[in-house]
Amino acid sequence: MTDYGHDLMFGTFVTPNAGAVDLAVTADRAGLDLVTFQDHPYQPAFLDTWTLMAYAAARTERIRISGNVLNLPLRPPAVLARAAASLDVLSGGRIELGLGAGAFPDGVAAMGGRKLTPAQGIAALSEAIPIIRDLWNTGTRERVDHRGEFYQVSGAKRGPAPAHDIGIWIGAYKPKMLALTGRLGDGWLPSLSYLPNGAASLTDLNARIDEAATDAGREPSSVRRLLNLMDGAEPEQLADLALTYGISGFILATDDAATTERLAAEIAPAVRDLVKRERG
Amino acid sequence: MSTEQKVREAETAPGPVVLTDEDGGLDPWTAAVWLAARNDNLRITLPGAPAAVSSDMADKAMDTLTALAGPRVSTGDNPSRFDDLPASLVKFEPGDPGYRGRSSTYMRGGRPALILRPRTPDEVAEALAFARRHPELQLGLRSGGHGISGRSTNNGGLIIDVGAMNDIEMLGNGLVRVGPGATWKQVAAFLDKYDLALGSGDYGGVGVGGLATAGGIGFLSREQGLTIDRLRAVELVLADGTQVRASAEENQDLFWAVRGAGANFGVATAFEFEAEEVTEVGWAQFVLVSHDVAESLKAYGDVAREAPRDTTVFWLTGPPRQGQSVIQMYGMVDSGDADTIIERLTPFATTALLAQQQVVVARYADVMAQAGDVGPEGHHGRGEPVARSGFLPELTDAFARDVAELLRSGQVFFFQLRHMGGAIADVPAHATALAHRTPEFSVTAIGADRRGMDEVWDRLMAKHFDGLYLSFETDQRPERLHDAFPAATLARLRELKRRYDPTTLFRDNFAIVEES
């Protein structure tokens, strides 16, 4: 039994095409906490996810917005840090940064990004996160310098500062990525259907994150556990995920307005009730 | 004023806003997208292209905003590379909104330095004057962006995109006037209101200009002739900028040349076709399974050869899987009568084991309308297509055996026969620049590997063919010009090329060059 005690968040995972803005507005009006978009720019039918996020943020009022997850090899950290902080400022603190090491290396290369091996992708991500955090930190006037294997930043001015502490949520499955998530992440954002044994895998994967967090001198609870649900969601299932596996962010894949509304109006309150009852 | 204050003011401002890039300030691209979403009428100037890892990513961002908000954002300091661009012409350079969707084609990736999009024949002439001033830029012509043989995109060159010239107008007596940028799907939908139709190819998304200057082997060709056989007049802008009209009455040489080799002679700005009455048609799609693809192909050939002119069925397969070939047939019977349709199609459906069938009575326009619309993002082909073509005089046993071997080679993932004969063969060889009038089939194969494909094609297929359909041939070896045009046709084309395009301005699609 693991419960990291976070407030529960409910959101949707929306295909980044022409209908996505309307679905974000639907989710916002319905009262969901979060709307997220996958990031596969090499897929011609998809819109550019960052542009879509900024557009959706401007068309919504309360909902938080994140990539799910953004493709780091196509989104250099200095560009991403500035863009995310800017949108966080404009949206009144509604942006979270779902980030991944980048799948589909051939697709990445076709769009002019660097083709990295999985190991290189992890190394690049562990360079990128400190750069992003540095650029967001305007508490000092010191310029940002970073001489890494994958990214070089020389004498960059910091800022803008985000309007709130933007969470960096990492899409991770394998041991090295899970360790990175425990060490550097504010959140973990996998998809249930990609877990080897479904929800049962979460115990072991959580433990790896917890261990890496502890090793880095952090509380395991400093990493929020979110989960993409690609095949529907029912209240008892989600409550069990929250109470048994410590999941506090439920992101349902849907491009359907009625399903979005039902998540907000029926499923989320039911799960909150069940969890509240158990947590006491 | 901070960049944030500026954005806040612009959220409700009536007038345009010019965003700047300040150290430590807001990201101009994110601010521009935010503003475009918040203020529906605001025009926004950016200090530069969106910050991105690559120009492809920056273009994708710009195109996404154009798709979401319309073309309201421009980059102020993205000056044209060219200082002699005609001011009136619509242009797209890398980084311009809309560039990315027009830089690639249906099957080919490209990154031209400049795309000009003329809206009138005068603007075509201006674009051609620009092309003459810039011989260093490879010139390509683009209508619908489906060209396989024609380089309707390139890397670093100039594309004249006639997609905006897409008017369709009824002239009466079955005559329809069509711009080169219309698609065949649009033409079909327009003619449908008059119970008329005009054969094109097999895909409604294809543009008029490229097809109507090359041939057009489609579902009505056996009854109506090729698309070029329905052409009654064409208006062109020649290499020197002259605007001419060609028909059986005037500029007869050009009229002859445009029908089969049009890409060599000018930019067509309008076509006048004679359509024919077509109301309901039978439309069939079959999936068959065969353990002996050579035998099934032969059986198809026997049926197709005997079919009446109202019946046209194309044959398509790919590499066999576990010794089994999946064959798709799709075609049309120009009749709305169910019994006639079934009678015509049954022999085709029994050439192998029928696995799926769909036969409907439909309008010709409905069949064309199955093609997807090209959205604001345009085409996104990548790389270079590897396609070969041949006109097959007779589908023999030896051909069928060699096709089976070709398919087993794994080099070909798409292998198609288009059913010819009928009215196509009524036109004498010398009447148009497309001289190959008597094949039974037009054969097209698409592969992935240039050398592997050419090796199997040259070894197994070439001996069966007499000529090729130039639109589907991507082999650049000089012999192909002789396959496209028999000697007498080529001699006449060369003479006309010397007269109408002496500097070989038009050379991106089967360039008619002198004997080397």
Chai-1 contact restraints between the chains, C-beta under 6 A:
chainA,res_idxA,chainB,res_idxB,connection_type,confidence,min_distance_angstrom,max_distance_angstrom,comment,restraint_id
A,P41,B,K60,contact,1.0,0.0,6.0,A-B,restraint_1
A,P44,B,H380,contact,1.0,0.0,6.0,A-B,restraint_2
A,L47,B,T64,contact,1.0,0.0,6.0,A-B,restraint_3
A,D48,B,K60,contact,1.0,0.0,6.0,A-B,restraint_4
A,D48,B,A61,contact,1.0,0.0,6.0,A-B,restraint_5
A,D48,B,T64,contact,1.0,0.0,6.0,A-B,restraint_6
A,T51,B,V33,contact,1.0,0.0,6.0,A-B,restraint_7
A,T51,B,A61,contact,1.0,0.0,6.0,A-B,restraint_8
A,T51,B,T64,contact,1.0,0.0,6.0,A-B,restraint_9
A,T51,B,L65,contact,1.0,0.0,6.0,A-B,restraint_10
A,A54,B,T30,contact,1.0,0.0,6.0,A-B,restraint_11
A,A54,B,V33,contact,1.0,0.0,6.0,A-B,restraint_12
A,A54,B,W34,contact,1.0,0.0,6.0,A-B,restraint_13
A,Y55,B,V33,contact,1.0,0.0,6.0,A-B,restraint_14
A,Y55,B,A37,contact,1.0,0.0,6.0,A-B,restraint_15
A,Y55,B,L68,contact,1.0,0.0,6.0,A-B,restraint_16
A,A58,B,W34,contact,1.0,0.0,6.0,A-B,restraint_17
A,A58,B,A37,contact,1.0,0.0,6.0,A-B,restraint_18
A,A58,B,R38,contact,1.0,0.0,6.0,A-B,restraint_19
A,R59,B,A37,contact,1.0,0.0,6.0,A-B,restraint_20
A,L74,B,V53,contact,1.0,0.0,6.0,A-B,restraint_21
A,L74,B,M57,contact,1.0,0.0,6.0,A-B,restraint_22
A,P76,B,V53,contact,1.0,0.0,6.0,A-B,restraint_23
A,V79,B,A51,contact,1.0,0.0,6.0,A-B,restraint_24
A,R82,B,D27,contact,1.0,0.0,6.0,A-B,restraint_25
A,A83,B,D27,contact,1.0,0.0,6.0,A-B,restraint_26
A,A83,B,T30,contact,1.0,0.0,6.0,A-B,restraint_27
A,S86,B,L26,contact,1.0,0.0,6.0,A-B,restraint_28
A,S86,B,D27,contact,1.0,0.0,6.0,A-B,restraint_29
A,S86,B,T30,contact,1.0,0.0,6.0,A-B,restraint_30
A,L87,B,T30,contact,1.0,0.0,6.0,A-B,restraint_31
A,V89,B,E4,contact,1.0,0.0,6.0,A-B,restraint_32
A,L90,B,W34,contact,1.0,0.0,6.0,A-B,restraint_33
A,M111,B,D56,contact,1.0,0.0,6.0,A-B,restraint_34
A,M111,B,M57,contact,1.0,0.0,6.0,A-B,restraint_35
A,G112,B,S54,contact,1.0,0.0,6.0,A-B,restraint_36
A,G112,B,D56,contact,1.0,0.0,6.0,A-B,restraint_37
A,G113,B,V53,contact,1.0,0.0,6.0,A-B,restraint_38
A,K157,B,D23,contact,1.0,0.0,6.0,A-B,restraint_39
A,K157,B,G24,contact,1.0,0.0,6.0,A-B,restraint_40
A,G159,B,G24,contact,1.0,0.0,6.0,A-B,restraint_41
A,P160,B,L26,contact,1.0,0.0,6.0,A-B,restraint_42
